[in-house]
């Protein structure tokens, strides 16, 4: 059981998340009408968002999984990108939508976008469930954003601290005394 003393304010409820994911799915479906897209789920954090979003997209799409790391078990980025698992399909001439849980410094997504651009896709767009622009260190912006958030350490709906809290059905602030 998750100790409720570790969780601070819930900033997005299950209902808030469901509504926003539905809106994003509709927007993506309209903007990609007549095209097929590949959803690139960045593991582990975006698994819940990707699954929910895919069910709201009503155009042909496939899903690929990629695992990268720029964080260890801490709260700050290492600044380098490590590809743990790459996607399994060629993307030449394909429309890619990279799905991320949160854009913080932007370093991970900036490096991923550059990497995918070298593989000759028809397009590469970015979709982030959460965007934290106050922490940006790399020149990157998402094409689709669920919510813009303040500079708090957030957990839930795929977001973790040291691999915990991903299973929460909401987004909450992790109490500072828990991770410092």
ZAMARGU-4260 file (C-alpha; in steps of 0.2 Angstrom, whole numbers, plus 5000, padded with zeros to 4 digits):
<rodrens>
0) 5000/5000/5000 | 5006/5017/4996 | 5009/5028/5011 | 4998/5043/5010 | 5010/5053/5020
5) 5022/5053/5004 | 5009/5061/4993 | 5005/5079/4993 | 4991/5088/4983 | 4982/5079/4969
10) 4983/5091/4954 | 4974/5081/4941 | 4961/5068/4945 | 4957/5052/4935 | 4942/5062/4928
15) 4953/5077/4923 | 4966/5065/4914 | 4952/5055/4905 | 4944/5071/4898 | 4961/5078/4892
20) 4966/5062/4884 | 4950/5061/4875 | 4953/5079/4868 | 4970/5075/4863 | 4965/5059/4854
25) 4952/5069/4844 | 4964/5082/4840 | 4977/5070/4834 | 4964/5060/4824 | 4959/5076/4815
30) 4976/5082/4811 | 4982/5065/4804 | 4966/5061/4795 | 4970/5051/4780 | 4987/5046/4786
35) 4994/5031/4796 | 5005/5035/4811 | 5017/5026/4822 | 5015/5030/4841 | 5032/5028/4849
40) 5029/5025/4867 | 5044/5030/4878 | 5045/5018/4892 | 5042/5017/4906 | 5033/5033/4911
45) 5022/5035/4896 | 5015/5017/4895 | 4998/5022/4904 | 4996/5038/4893 | 5000/5029/4877
50) 4988/5015/4880 | 4974/5028/4885 | 4978/5039/4870 | 4979/5025/4857 | 4961/5020/4862
55) 4955/5038/4858 | 4964/5039/4841 | 4952/5034/4827 | 4964/5033/4813 | 4976/5019/4808
60) 4990/5018/4820 | 5003/5006/4826 | 5013/5007/4842 | 5031/5004/4845 | 5040/5005/4862
65) 5057/5013/4865 | 5066/5013/4882 | 5078/5027/4886 | 5086/5034/4901 | 5093/5051/4907
70) 5088/5048/4925 | 5094/5035/4937 | 5085/5033/4953 | 5086/5051/4957 | 5077/5067/4953
75) 5089/5076/4941 | 5094/5072/4924 | 5111/5065/4920 | 5111/5075/4904 | 5115/5060/4893
80) 5103/5049/4884 | 5105/5030/4885 | 5095/5020/4873 | 5090/5004/4882 | 5078/4997/4869
85) 5075/5005/4851 | 5060/5003/4841 | 5058/4987/4829 | 5052/4995/4813 | 5060/5006/4799
90) 5052/5023/4799 | 5058/5029/4782 | 5043/5039/4775 | 5032/5036/4790 | 5023/5048/4802
95) 5030/5047/4820 | 5022/5053/4835 | 5033/5052/4850 | 5023/5050/4866 | 5032/5055/4882
100) 5025/5057/4900 | 5033/5073/4904 | 5045/5086/4896 | 5056/5093/4910 | 5073/5099/4904
105) 5069/5093/4886 | 5086/5085/4884 | 5078/5067/4881 | 5065/5073/4869 | 5077/5084/4860
110) 5090/5070/4857 | 5076/5058/4852 | 5069/5070/4839 | 5086/5073/4832 | 5089/5054/4831
115) 5073/5050/4823 | 5075/5065/4810 | 5091/5055/4804 | 5080/5040/4799 | 5070/5049/4786
120) 5052/5049/4792 | 5039/5059/4784 | 5036/5068/4800 | 5041/5068/4818 | 5029/5076/4831
125) 5030/5076/4850 | 5015/5072/4862 | 5018/5075/4881 | 5006/5072/4894 | 5014/5085/4905
130) 5025/5100/4901 | 5036/5109/4913 | 5043/5123/4903 | 5051/5132/4918 | 5065/5118/4919
135) 5068/5118/4900 | 5087/5116/4895 | 5085/5111/4877 | 5076/5120/4863 | 5061/5108/4862
140) 5042/5110/4862 | 5028/5097/4861 | 5016/5098/4847 | 5002/5091/4858 | 5002/5094/4877
145) 4990/5087/4890 | 4994/5099/4904 | 5007/5112/4908 | 5013/5111/4926 | 5023/5120/4938
150) 5040/5115/4945 | 5035/5101/4957 | 5040/5083/4958 | 5025/5074/4951 | 5020/5056/4952
155) 5006/5045/4946 | 4999/5040/4929 | 5016/5032/4924 | 5027/5045/4933 | 5038/5038/4946
160) 5050/5041/4959 | 5063/5027/4960 | 5051/5016/4951 | 5037/5019/4963 | 5020/5027/4961
165) 5017/5024/4943 | 5001/5015/4947 | 4992/5030/4954 | 4977/5034/4944 | 4980/5053/4946
170) 4994/5065/4946 | 5000/5071/4963 | 5015/5081/4970 | 5027/5070/4979 | 5031/5078/4996
175) 5048/5085/4996 | 5054/5077/5012 | 5051/5060/5004 | 5064/5062/4990 | 5076/5074/4998
</rodrens>
